[in-house]
Amino acid sequence: MSDDLEDLKQAMQAATPAPDAGRKAANFTIAQENFDRLQESRPGVRLTSDRPGRGWFRGVARMITTQLSSRGMMSATTALVALGLVVVVPDWQAGRDMFRPGPMVQKTVATEEDLSRPPADAVGGLFEMEGAESLAADDMASAAPPSPAPRLQATRAESLRGLAVETLNNMAPSGQRDVLIRPENNTEAYAHADPNTLKVTADDPVSTFSVDVDTASYAVVRSSLIGGVMPPHEAVRIEEMINYFPYDYAAPAEGDAPFRSTVSVTDTPWNPDTQLVHIGIQGELPAVEDRPPLNLVFLIDTSGSMEHPDKLPLLKQSLALMLSKLSAQDQVSIVTYAGSAGQVLEPTSAAERDTILGALDNLSAGGNTAGQDGLQQAYSVAEGMTEEGEVSRVILATDGDFNVGISDPDELERFIAGKRESGTYLSVLGFGRGNLDDAVMQSLAQNGNGQAAYIDTLSEAQKVLVDQFTGALYPIADDVKIQVEFNPGVVAEYRLIGYETRALNRDDFRNDAVDAGDIGAGHTVTAIYEVTLVDSEARLTEPLRYGEAEPQNTSDELGYLKLRYKAPGEETSQLIETPIVAGGETSDDMRFAAAIAGFGQILQDSPYLNGWTYDDAIALANSAKGEDAYGYRAEAVRLMRLAQSLDRN
């Protein structure tokens, strides 16, 4: 045995040439190029002051030249030195340095095949690389393949910056637990309630909820998937995903109510033994020349957390797009909040575009967030701008983080609700990820009779602030509530898909003091129930032996739809009633809405899908894209495919 070891020692010494400074530099250059190729990027300014250029590979060189003695080489016998990297790729935060200095984690050396393969797992935000090419491959003698080294398993994050570094750190050997790169803490919070469960009609025949025209959830889901992670369950609000898309429902007749409802009953894609009750509401769209003057107060968060490219810079671009939809009769003012509130633009005619753009361009981020003072000043400015017959709205643009200022959420809601009653509404635009407080955004928008939207791209800003400008800013109906009474003689069970955060008590429906959502000009609203008929094999509950008598003269009705709404500025609601009967046209709009409803339930791991898969959702959505003038539905199909790939990891 000693002779064998001596022979091996002599062979390795003979195979190891004297250090060559030129070759070492060339090898380092090759390793850097391979690393850049794996990242699909080129060198940029991303290093901190205490981590000089190429700090990682300088550390590799130091380890090679100072720590790998001949004794260490001998003790390794046939194993090669293994080097590796754990890399965080923050593609969603261009220009931001999320890294902190630290050494590397040792891992297995990659083969040339590994290096030429595209990083398929890069979409996960935190992925493994088998390592860089051997730094001295040409100089090392052939050796037997090493035994597989233990691998750290990457854990998929539940939100863009909630990368599972802590989990990886705990799995690492004790000597390596302080070497992983740590991103900033994720403080995102979402407005969330548990998904609706099945209701037994005989026990609970009435379902009541407020309409919801918000679209923030869909944009957050898209941002997560494009960032390479599955969205958190609590970020998925299915009604907002469905209502993200425009639908071609029948418009109200002139002189009728400001909106019209359409009800159809179709088969359920994921269960052949149940049916979907599809409720569509279409708001009227007044002619542009008939709209009243608009007063807008942009309340802009300029705190330090807004400095990133997908926050304040994108916000500026987004609001600049919106100016193209304003007319000379409209006015704009800008108020900022960051440590202290300030008005940076007096009420200015929208015709003075350069003045408004100049004020936007001069905004910069810095300081803590004092939201209360900003809100108070913004409302004060809006009230001073408003004259009889005009529409005034405060648009709060923020990453959703109110660090200081008003501390009582109930007090904040009461303040906004009081201003709503005076005629000034509040809409909220969210920007950026990591500390997005979706729960606060939703609460403020709901209490302000406004819309909450999340803007992650300039294209989304175009959709929300330009394409849907009129609906977002001009209300046609306030406090819109929906109540459905199901017929227990026909419907055994039902389930409302979505609207969990908009649920109302049964007696809230006729109570005009209870706030609900509003509908803007041209808005569409969609709600979907899954119902199980009394003779269906899909029933999950047994019928009662001593059930109530079947209702009279309603045998052809599945249920009865009631809607209440107030005209803007009115105190008393009006009622619209429609029976729900079997049948009705099954349009591409209905089928696509069902595909999105199914997709949302897949993201929530719903127990009601009976094995319905991403492939099923993709096929249904593809077949129901219709005209798709803006490409929104095609984008949804791409997101389904991306989610399918991520969910397999």
C-alpha positions as CSV (number, residue, x, y, z in Angstrom):
1,M,0.0,0.0,0.0
2,S,2.8,2.4,0.9
3,D,4.5,1.7,-2.5
4,D,1.2,2.6,-4.2
5,L,0.9,5.8,-2.3
6,E,4.5,6.7,-3.1
7,D,4.0,6.0,-6.8
8,L,0.8,8.2,-6.8
9,K,2.7,11.0,-5.0
10,Q,5.6,10.9,-7.6
11,A,3.0,10.8,-10.5
12,M,1.2,13.8,-9.2
13,Q,4.4,15.7,-8.6
14,A,5.5,15.0,-12.1
15,A,2.2,16.0,-13.5
16,T,2.2,19.3,-11.7
17,P,4.3,21.9,-13.6
18,A,5.9,24.9,-12.0
19,P,3.6,27.9,-11.6
20,D,3.2,29.9,-14.8
21,A,1.9,33.5,-14.1
22,G,0.8,34.0,-17.7
23,R,-1.2,30.8,-17.9
24,K,-2.8,31.5,-14.5
25,A,-4.0,34.9,-15.7
26,A,-5.4,33.4,-18.9
27,N,-7.2,30.7,-16.9
28,F,-8.7,33.3,-14.6
29,T,-9.9,35.2,-17.7
30,I,-11.5,32.0,-19.1
31,A,-13.2,31.3,-15.8
32,Q,-14.6,34.9,-15.6
33,E,-16.0,34.6,-19.2
34,N,-17.6,31.2,-18.4
35,F,-19.2,32.7,-15.3
36,D,-20.5,35.7,-17.3
37,R,-22.0,33.3,-19.9
38,L,-23.7,31.3,-17.2
39,Q,-25.3,34.5,-15.8
40,E,-26.2,35.6,-19.4
41,S,-24.7,39.0,-18.6
42,R,-21.5,40.9,-19.1
43,P,-19.3,42.6,-16.5
44,G,-20.9,45.6,-14.9
45,V,-20.5,47.8,-11.8
46,R,-21.9,45.6,-9.1
47,L,-19.1,45.3,-6.6
48,T,-19.0,47.0,-3.2
49,S,-16.1,49.1,-2.0
50,D,-14.8,46.4,0.2
51,R,-14.9,43.8,-2.5
52,P,-12.4,44.8,-5.2
53,G,-12.8,43.8,-8.8
54,R,-13.0,40.1,-9.4
55,G,-13.0,39.5,-5.6
56,W,-14.5,36.0,-6.0
57,F,-11.7,34.7,-8.3
58,R,-9.0,36.5,-6.4
59,G,-10.2,34.5,-3.4
60,V,-10.0,31.3,-5.5
61,A,-6.4,32.2,-6.4
62,R,-5.5,32.9,-2.7
63,M,-7.0,29.5,-1.7
64,I,-5.1,27.7,-4.4
65,T,-1.7,29.3,-3.8
66,T,-1.8,29.3,0.0
67,Q,-4.1,26.6,1.3
68,L,-3.7,23.6,-1.0
69,S,-0.4,22.0,0.3
70,S,1.0,18.8,-1.0
71,R,-0.2,17.2,2.2
72,G,-3.8,18.3,1.3
73,M,-3.3,17.1,-2.2
74,M,-2.2,13.7,-1.0
75,S,-5.0,13.3,1.5
76,A,-7.5,13.9,-1.3
77,T,-6.0,10.8,-3.2
78,T,-8.1,10.5,-6.3
79,A,-10.5,13.4,-5.6
80,L,-10.1,16.7,-7.4
81,V,-10.4,20.1,-5.6
82,A,-14.1,21.2,-6.0
83,L,-15.0,24.8,-6.3
84,G,-18.5,26.2,-6.7
85,L,-20.7,29.2,-6.5
86,V,-24.2,30.1,-5.2
87,V,-25.5,32.9,-7.3
88,V,-28.5,35.2,-6.8
89,V,-29.7,36.6,-10.1
90,P,-32.0,39.6,-9.4
91,D,-33.2,40.1,-13.0
92,W,-36.3,41.9,-11.8
93,Q,-34.2,44.7,-10.1
94,A,-32.0,46.0,-12.8
95,G,-29.3,48.2,-11.5
96,R,-29.7,47.3,-7.9
97,D,-26.8,45.7,-5.9
98,M,-28.4,43.2,-3.6
99,F,-25.2,41.4,-2.7
100,R,-23.1,41.6,0.4
101,P,-19.4,40.7,0.5
102,G,-18.6,37.1,1.4
103,P,-16.5,34.1,0.2
104,M,-17.8,31.2,-1.8
105,V,-19.4,27.9,-0.9
106,Q,-17.4,24.9,-2.1
107,K,-19.1,22.7,-4.7
108,T,-18.5,20.2,-7.5
109,V,-16.5,21.2,-10.6
110,A,-18.6,21.3,-13.8
111,T,-17.9,19.5,-17.0
112,E,-17.6,21.4,-20.3
113,E,-21.1,20.1,-21.2
114,D,-22.5,21.7,-18.1
115,L,-20.9,25.0,-19.0
116,S,-22.3,25.0,-22.5
117,R,-25.8,24.2,-21.3
118,P,-28.1,27.3,-20.7
119,P,-29.0,27.8,-17.0
120,A,-32.5,26.2,-17.1
121,D,-33.0,26.8,-13.4
122,A,-32.1,30.5,-13.5
123,V,-35.8,31.3,-13.6
124,G,-36.0,30.2,-10.0
125,G,-34.2,33.3,-8.8
126,L,-31.8,31.2,-6.8
127,F,-30.2,28.4,-8.7
128,E,-27.2,26.0,-8.5
129,M,-24.3,26.0,-10.8
130,E,-22.1,23.0,-10.8
131,G,-19.1,25.4,-10.7
132,A,-16.7,27.1,-13.1
133,E,-14.3,25.3,-15.4
134,S,-11.3,23.9,-13.7
135,L,-8.8,26.8,-13.4
136,A,-5.9,24.6,-14.5
137,A,-7.5,21.9,-16.6
138,D,-4.8,21.8,-19.1
139,D,-2.1,21.4,-16.5
140,M,-3.6,18.6,-14.4
141,A,-3.0,15.0,-15.0
142,S,-5.9,12.7,-15.8
143,A,-7.5,11.2,-12.7
144,A,-10.3,8.9,-11.8
145,P,-13.7,10.6,-11.6
146,P,-14.4,11.9,-8.0
147,S,-17.2,10.6,-5.9
148,P,-20.3,12.8,-6.1
149,A,-20.2,15.5,-3.5
150,P,-23.3,16.4,-1.4
151,R,-25.3,19.2,-3.2
152,L,-27.2,22.1,-1.6
153,Q,-30.7,22.0,-2.8
154,A,-32.1,25.4,-4.0
155,T,-35.4,26.2,-2.4
156,R,-37.9,28.1,-4.6
157,A,-38.8,31.4,-3.0
158,E,-42.4,32.4,-2.4
159,S,-41.9,35.9,-3.5
160,L,-39.3,37.8,-5.6
161,R,-37.0,38.7,-2.9
162,G,-38.0,36.1,-0.4
163,L,-35.2,33.9,-1.6
164,A,-34.6,30.9,0.6
165,V,-31.0,31.7,1.5
166,E,-31.7,31.0,5.2
167,T,-32.8,27.5,4.3
168,L,-29.7,26.9,2.3
169,N,-27.5,28.3,5.1
170,N,-29.0,25.9,7.6
171,M,-28.3,23.0,5.2
172,A,-24.7,24.0,4.7
173,P,-21.9,22.5,6.8
174,S,-21.3,24.5,10.0
175,G,-18.1,26.0,8.6
176,Q,-19.9,27.5,5.7
177,R,-23.0,28.9,7.4
178,D,-21.8,32.5,7.3
179,V,-20.7,32.6,3.7
180,L,-24.0,32.7,1.7
181,I,-25.0,35.9,0.1
182,R,-28.1,37.4,1.8
183,P,-30.6,39.6,0.0
184,E,-32.6,42.2,1.9
185,N,-35.5,41.0,4.0
186,N,-38.9,40.6,2.3
187,T,-41.6,42.5,4.0
188,E,-44.4,42.0,1.5
189,A,-48.0,41.7,2.9
190,Y,-51.1,40.8,1.0
191,A,-54.8,41.3,1.5
192,H,-55.9,37.7,1.9
193,A,-58.7,35.5,3.1
194,D,-59.0,31.7,2.9
195,P,-60.6,30.5,-0.4
196,N,-64.3,30.1,-0.4
197,T,-65.5,26.6,0.5
198,L,-68.6,24.7,-0.7
199,K,-71.9,25.9,0.6
200,V,-75.0,23.7,1.1
201,T,-77.9,25.5,-0.5
202,A,-80.4,24.2,2.0
203,D,-78.4,25.6,4.9
204,D,-77.0,28.8,3.4
205,P,-78.9,29.8,0.1
206,V,-77.7,33.4,0.0
207,S,-74.3,34.7,-1.2
208,T,-73.5,38.4,-0.8
209,F,-70.4,40.3,-1.9
210,S,-69.1,43.7,-3.2
211,V,-67.9,44.1,-6.8
212,D,-64.2,44.3,-7.4
213,V,-62.5,46.0,-10.4
214,D,-59.0,45.9,-9.0
215,T,-56.3,44.1,-11.1
216,A,-53.3,44.3,-8.7
217,S,-53.2,40.5,-8.0
218,Y,-52.8,39.5,-11.7
219,A,-49.9,41.9,-12.1
220,V,-48.2,40.6,-8.9
221,V,-48.7,37.0,-10.1
222,R,-47.1,38.0,-13.4
223,S,-44.2,39.8,-11.8
224,S,-43.5,36.7,-9.6
225,L,-43.6,34.3,-12.5
226,I,-41.4,36.4,-14.8
227,G,-39.1,36.8,-11.8
228,G,-38.8,33.0,-11.7
229,V,-40.8,32.1,-8.6
230,M,-44.3,30.9,-7.9
231,P,-46.5,33.5,-6.4
232,P,-47.5,33.1,-2.7
233,H,-50.9,31.6,-2.3
234,E,-52.0,34.7,-0.5
235,A,-51.1,36.9,-3.4
236,V,-53.6,35.1,-5.7
237,R,-57.0,36.8,-5.7
238,I,-58.9,35.0,-8.5
239,E,-61.5,37.7,-9.1
240,E,-58.7,40.2,-9.8
241,M,-57.1,37.8,-12.2
242,I,-60.4,37.3,-14.1
243,N,-61.3,41.0,-14.1
244,Y,-57.8,42.0,-15.4
245,F,-59.1,41.2,-18.9
246,P,-61.7,43.2,-20.9
247,Y,-64.8,41.3,-22.0
248,D,-67.4,42.2,-24.6
249,Y,-70.6,42.0,-22.5
250,A,-73.9,43.7,-23.7
251,A,-73.9,47.4,-22.9
252,P,-76.8,49.1,-21.2
253,A,-79.5,50.7,-23.3
254,E,-79.5,54.5,-23.4
255,G,-81.6,55.9,-20.5
256,D,-81.4,52.6,-18.5
257,A,-79.3,51.9,-15.5
258,P,-75.6,52.8,-15.8
259,F,-74.6,49.1,-16.3
260,R,-76.2,45.9,-17.5
261,S,-75.9,42.4,-16.2
262,T,-75.6,39.2,-18.3
263,V,-76.1,35.8,-16.8
264,S,-75.3,32.4,-18.4
265,V,-74.9,28.8,-17.2
266,T,-72.3,26.6,-18.8
267,D,-70.5,23.3,-18.1
268,T,-67.5,23.4,-15.7
269,P,-64.2,22.6,-17.5
270,W,-62.7,20.8,-14.5
271,N,-65.8,18.9,-13.5
272,P,-68.3,17.4,-16.0
273,D,-70.9,17.0,-13.3
274,T,-71.1,20.6,-12.1
275,Q,-72.0,23.9,-13.9
276,L,-70.7,27.5,-13.9
277,V,-73.0,30.4,-13.3
278,H,-71.3,33.3,-15.1
279,I,-72.3,36.8,-14.1
280,G,-71.0,39.6,-16.4
281,I,-71.6,43.4,-15.8
282,Q,-70.9,46.0,-18.4
283,G,-70.7,49.7,-17.5
284,E,-71.8,52.4,-19.8
285,L,-69.1,54.5,-21.5
286,P,-70.0,58.1,-22.0
287,A,-68.6,60.1,-25.0
288,V,-65.3,61.8,-24.3
289,E,-66.7,65.2,-24.9
290,D,-69.4,64.6,-22.3
291,R,-67.0,63.9,-19.4
292,P,-66.7,66.5,-16.7
293,P,-63.4,68.3,-15.9
294,L,-61.0,66.2,-13.9
295,N,-58.8,67.3,-11.0
296,L,-55.9,65.0,-10.3
297,V,-53.6,65.1,-7.3
298,F,-50.6,62.8,-7.7
299,L,-49.5,61.8,-4.1
300,I,-46.0,60.4,-4.7
301,D,-43.9,58.4,-2.3
302,T,-40.3,59.7,-2.6
303,S,-38.9,57.9,0.4
304,G,-35.6,56.1,0.2
305,S,-37.2,52.7,-0.6
306,M,-38.5,54.2,-3.9
307,E,-35.0,54.7,-5.4
308,H,-34.9,51.5,-7.5
309,P,-35.6,51.5,-11.3
310,D,-38.9,49.7,-11.0
311,K,-40.2,52.2,-8.5
312,L,-39.8,56.0,-8.8
313,P,-38.2,56.0,-12.3
314,L,-41.0,53.8,-13.6
315,L,-43.6,55.8,-11.7
316,K,-42.4,59.0,-13.5
317,Q,-42.7,57.3,-16.9
318,S,-46.1,55.9,-16.0
319,L,-47.6,59.3,-15.0
320,A,-46.1,60.9,-18.0
321,L,-48.0,58.5,-20.2
322,M,-51.3,59.4,-18.5
323,L,-50.9,63.1,-19.4
324,S,-51.7,62.2,-23.0
325,K,-55.3,61.4,-22.0
326,L,-55.9,64.7,-20.2
327,S,-57.5,67.8,-21.8
328,A,-56.9,71.5,-21.2
329,Q,-59.9,71.6,-18.9
330,D,-58.2,69.1,-16.5
331,Q,-55.8,70.1,-13.7
332,V,-52.9,68.3,-12.1
333,S,-51.1,68.9,-8.9
334,I,-48.2,66.9,-7.3
335,V,-47.7,66.3,-3.6
336,T,-44.8,64.2,-2.2
337,Y,-44.2,62.6,1.1
338,A,-40.9,61.4,2.5
339,G,-40.1,62.5,6.0
340,S,-42.3,65.6,5.5
341,A,-45.0,66.4,3.0
342,G,-44.7,69.0,0.3
343,Q,-46.5,70.3,-2.7
344,V,-44.0,70.4,-5.6
345,L,-46.5,71.4,-8.3
346,E,-49.4,73.9,-7.8
347,P,-52.7,73.1,-9.6
348,T,-51.7,73.3,-13.3
349,S,-53.7,72.9,-16.5
350,A,-53.0,69.7,-18.3
351,A,-52.2,71.8,-21.3
352,E,-49.0,72.9,-19.6
353,R,-47.4,69.5,-20.3
354,D,-43.8,70.6,-20.1
355,T,-44.3,72.2,-16.6
356,I,-45.9,69.0,-15.3
357,L,-43.2,66.8,-16.8
358,G,-40.5,69.0,-15.4
359,A,-41.9,68.7,-11.9
360,L,-42.1,64.9,-12.3
361,D,-38.5,64.8,-13.6
362,N,-37.2,66.7,-10.6
363,L,-38.5,64.2,-8.1
364,S,-35.9,62.1,-6.2
365,A,-36.0,59.4,-3.5
366,G,-34.7,59.8,0.0
367,G,-35.8,59.8,3.6
368,N,-38.4,57.9,5.7
369,T,-42.0,57.6,4.8
370,A,-44.7,59.8,6.5
371,G,-47.8,58.9,4.7
372,Q,-50.4,60.6,6.9
373,D,-49.1,64.1,6.3
374,G,-49.0,63.5,2.6
375,L,-52.5,62.2,2.5
376,Q,-53.9,65.2,4.4
377,Q,-52.2,67.7,2.2
378,A,-53.2,65.9,-1.0
379,Y,-56.9,65.9,0.0
380,S,-56.7,69.5,1.0
381,V,-55.2,70.4,-2.5
382,A,-57.9,68.3,-4.2
383,E,-60.7,70.0,-2.3
384,G,-59.3,73.4,-3.2
385,M,-59.3,72.5,-6.9
386,T,-62.8,71.2,-7.1
387,E,-65.7,73.2,-8.4
388,E,-69.4,72.2,-9.0
389,G,-69.8,69.3,-11.4
390,E,-66.1,68.3,-11.5
391,V,-64.5,65.0,-10.6
392,S,-61.5,65.0,-8.2
393,R,-59.3,62.1,-7.4
394,V,-56.1,61.5,-5.4
395,I,-53.7,59.0,-7.0
396,L,-51.3,57.5,-4.4
397,A,-48.2,56.1,-6.1
398,T,-46.1,54.1,-3.7
399,D,-44.3,50.8,-3.0
400,G,-46.9,50.4,-0.2
401,D,-44.6,50.9,2.7
402,F,-45.8,53.4,5.3
403,N,-43.0,53.3,7.8
404,V,-44.0,56.3,10.0
405,G,-46.9,58.7,10.1
406,I,-50.4,57.6,11.1
407,S,-50.1,54.4,13.1
408,D,-53.7,53.3,13.6
409,P,-55.1,51.5,10.5
410,D,-58.7,52.1,11.6
411,E,-58.0,55.8,11.9
412,L,-56.5,55.9,8.5
413,E,-59.5,54.1,7.0
414,R,-61.9,56.5,8.7
415,F,-60.0,59.5,7.4
416,I,-60.1,58.2,3.8
417,A,-63.8,57.1,4.1
418,G,-64.7,60.6,5.3
419,K,-63.0,62.2,2.3
420,R,-64.8,59.7,0.0
421,E,-68.1,61.0,1.4
422,S,-67.1,64.5,0.5
423,G,-66.7,63.5,-3.2
424,T,-62.9,63.0,-3.4
425,Y,-61.9,59.4,-4.3
426,L,-58.6,57.7,-3.8
427,S,-56.8,55.3,-6.2
428,V,-53.6,53.5,-5.4
429,L,-50.8,52.5,-7.7
430,G,-48.2,50.0,-6.4
431,F,-44.6,49.9,-7.7
432,G,-41.7,47.5,-7.1
433,R,-41.4,44.3,-5.0
434,G,-39.8,43.3,-1.7
435,N,-41.7,45.7,0.6
436,L,-44.9,45.9,-1.4
437,D,-47.7,46.3,1.2
438,D,-50.6,45.0,-0.9
439,A,-52.8,44.7,2.1
440,V,-52.6,48.5,2.9
441,M,-53.0,49.4,-0.8
442,Q,-56.2,47.3,-1.0
443,S,-57.6,48.8,2.2
444,L,-56.9,52.4,1.2
445,A,-58.4,51.9,-2.3
446,Q,-61.5,50.2,-1.0
447,N,-62.2,52.9,1.6
448,G,-61.4,55.6,-1.0
449,N,-63.9,54.2,-3.6
450,G,-61.0,53.8,-6.0
451,Q,-59.0,51.1,-7.8
452,A,-55.8,49.4,-6.7
453,A,-53.4,48.5,-9.5
454,Y,-49.8,47.2,-9.5
455,I,-47.5,48.5,-12.2
456,D,-44.5,46.4,-12.9
457,T,-43.8,47.5,-16.5
458,L,-44.4,50.4,-18.7
459,S,-46.9,48.3,-20.7
460,E,-48.9,47.8,-17.6
461,A,-48.9,51.6,-17.1
462,Q,-50.2,51.9,-20.6
463,K,-53.1,49.5,-19.9
464,V,-54.1,51.0,-16.5
465,L,-53.5,54.7,-17.1
466,V,-54.1,55.1,-20.8
467,D,-56.2,52.3,-22.3
468,Q,-58.5,52.1,-19.2
469,F,-58.2,55.8,-18.3
470,T,-61.9,56.6,-18.3
471,G,-62.9,53.6,-16.2
472,A,-60.2,54.2,-13.7
473,L,-61.1,57.8,-13.0
474,Y,-64.8,58.4,-13.8
475,P,-67.2,56.5,-11.5
476,I,-70.7,55.7,-12.9
477,A,-71.9,53.7,-9.9
478,D,-70.9,53.6,-6.2
479,D,-71.4,50.9,-3.6
480,V,-72.2,48.1,-6.0
481,K,-73.3,45.0,-4.2
482,I,-74.3,41.6,-5.6
483,Q,-76.5,39.1,-3.8
484,V,-77.5,35.7,-5.3
485,E,-80.2,33.5,-3.8
486,F,-79.9,29.9,-5.0
487,N,-82.9,27.6,-5.3
488,P,-82.4,24.6,-3.0
489,G,-84.9,22.6,-5.1
490,V,-82.5,22.8,-8.1
491,V,-79.0,23.6,-6.7
492,A,-77.7,21.4,-3.9
493,E,-74.3,23.1,-3.5
494,Y,-72.5,26.2,-4.7
495,R,-69.1,27.9,-4.4
496,L,-68.2,31.5,-5.3
497,I,-64.8,31.5,-7.0
498,G,-62.9,34.5,-5.6
499,Y,-64.1,37.6,-3.9
500,E,-63.0,36.4,-0.5
501,T,-61.8,39.8,0.6
502,R,-65.1,41.4,-0.7
503,A,-67.5,39.2,1.2
504,L,-70.5,41.0,2.9
505,N,-73.0,39.9,5.4
506,R,-76.5,39.1,4.1
507,D,-78.0,42.1,5.8
508,D,-75.3,44.4,4.4
509,F,-77.0,44.2,1.0
510,R,-79.9,46.6,1.8
511,N,-77.9,48.6,4.3
512,D,-76.9,51.8,2.3
513,A,-74.5,52.7,5.1
514,V,-72.3,49.8,4.2
515,D,-69.5,50.6,1.7
516,A,-68.9,48.5,-1.4
517,G,-66.9,48.8,-4.6
518,D,-67.6,51.2,-7.5
519,I,-67.8,50.7,-11.2
520,G,-66.1,53.2,-13.6
521,A,-67.1,54.2,-17.0
522,G,-66.8,51.3,-19.4
523,H,-65.7,48.8,-16.7
524,T,-66.6,45.2,-16.9
525,V,-67.0,43.0,-13.8
526,T,-67.2,39.2,-13.8
527,A,-68.2,36.8,-11.1
528,I,-68.3,33.0,-11.4
529,Y,-70.1,30.4,-9.2
530,E,-69.6,26.7,-9.5
531,V,-72.9,25.0,-8.7
532,T,-73.9,21.3,-8.2
533,L,-77.5,20.3,-9.1
534,V,-79.5,18.2,-6.8
535,D,-79.4,15.1,-9.1
536,S,-75.6,15.4,-9.8
537,E,-73.1,12.7,-9.0
538,A,-70.7,15.4,-8.0
539,R,-72.7,16.2,-4.8
540,L,-70.4,16.2,-1.8
541,T,-73.2,16.3,0.8
542,E,-76.1,13.9,1.3
543,P,-79.7,15.4,1.1
544,L,-81.6,15.7,4.3
545,R,-84.4,13.3,5.0
546,Y,-86.6,16.1,6.4
547,G,-85.6,19.0,4.0
548,E,-87.6,22.1,3.4
549,A,-90.3,22.0,0.8
550,E,-89.3,22.9,-2.8
551,P,-90.1,26.6,-3.6
552,Q,-93.2,27.1,-5.7
553,N,-93.3,28.2,-9.4
554,T,-89.5,28.5,-9.7
555,S,-88.6,25.0,-10.9
556,D,-86.7,26.4,-13.9
557,E,-84.6,28.8,-11.9
558,L,-81.3,28.0,-10.5
559,G,-81.3,31.2,-8.5
560,Y,-82.1,34.9,-8.4
561,L,-79.6,37.7,-8.9
562,K,-79.9,41.1,-7.2
563,L,-77.7,44.1,-7.6
564,R,-77.7,47.3,-5.7
565,Y,-75.9,50.5,-6.6
566,K,-75.9,54.2,-5.9
567,A,-75.5,56.9,-8.5
568,P,-72.4,59.0,-7.7
569,G,-73.1,61.4,-4.9
570,E,-76.5,59.8,-4.0
571,E,-77.4,58.4,-0.6
572,T,-80.0,55.8,-1.6
573,S,-79.3,52.7,-3.6
574,Q,-81.3,51.3,-6.5
575,L,-82.1,47.7,-7.2
576,I,-81.8,45.5,-10.3
577,E,-83.1,41.9,-10.3
578,T,-82.5,39.1,-12.8
579,P,-83.5,35.4,-12.6
580,I,-80.8,32.8,-13.2
581,V,-82.0,30.1,-15.6
582,A,-80.1,27.2,-17.3
583,G,-78.6,27.8,-20.7
584,G,-77.4,30.9,-22.4
585,E,-74.7,31.6,-24.9
586,T,-71.2,30.2,-24.2
587,S,-68.9,32.8,-25.7
588,D,-65.1,32.9,-25.9
589,D,-65.2,35.5,-23.1
590,M,-66.9,33.1,-20.8
591,R,-64.6,30.2,-21.7
592,F,-61.5,32.4,-21.3
593,A,-62.7,33.6,-17.9
594,A,-63.2,30.0,-16.9
595,A,-59.7,29.2,-17.9
596,I,-58.3,32.0,-15.8
597,A,-60.5,30.9,-12.9
598,G,-59.0,27.4,-13.2
599,F,-55.5,28.8,-13.5
600,G,-56.0,30.8,-10.3
601,Q,-57.2,27.7,-8.5
602,I,-54.2,25.7,-9.6
603,L,-52.0,28.5,-8.2
604,Q,-53.9,28.2,-4.9
605,D,-53.7,24.3,-4.9
606,S,-57.5,24.2,-4.8
607,P,-59.0,20.8,-3.8
608,Y,-61.9,21.3,-6.2
609,L,-60.2,20.8,-9.6
610,N,-60.4,17.0,-9.9
611,G,-57.0,16.7,-11.4
612,W,-57.4,19.5,-13.9
613,T,-53.9,20.6,-14.9
614,Y,-51.9,23.5,-16.4
615,D,-52.2,21.7,-19.8
616,D,-56.0,21.8,-19.5
617,A,-56.0,25.5,-18.6
618,I,-53.6,26.3,-21.4
619,A,-55.7,24.4,-24.0
620,L,-58.9,26.1,-22.9
621,A,-57.3,29.6,-22.8
622,N,-55.7,29.1,-26.2
623,S,-59.0,28.1,-27.8
624,A,-60.8,31.1,-26.3
625,K,-58.3,33.9,-27.0
626,G,-60.7,35.4,-29.6
627,E,-59.6,38.7,-31.2
628,D,-57.2,39.6,-28.3
629,A,-56.4,43.1,-29.8
630,Y,-53.8,44.0,-27.1
631,G,-52.3,40.5,-26.6
632,Y,-53.4,40.2,-22.9
633,R,-54.8,36.7,-23.4
634,A,-51.8,35.5,-25.3
635,E,-49.6,36.8,-22.4
636,A,-51.8,34.8,-19.9
637,V,-51.1,31.6,-21.8
638,R,-47.4,32.3,-21.7
639,L,-47.7,32.8,-17.9
640,M,-49.5,29.5,-17.6
641,R,-46.7,27.7,-19.4
642,L,-44.1,29.5,-17.2
643,A,-45.9,28.5,-14.0
644,Q,-46.1,25.0,-15.2
645,S,-42.3,24.9,-15.7
646,L,-41.6,26.5,-12.3
647,D,-44.1,24.3,-10.5
648,R,-42.2,21.2,-11.6
649,N,-39.0,22.3,-9.9
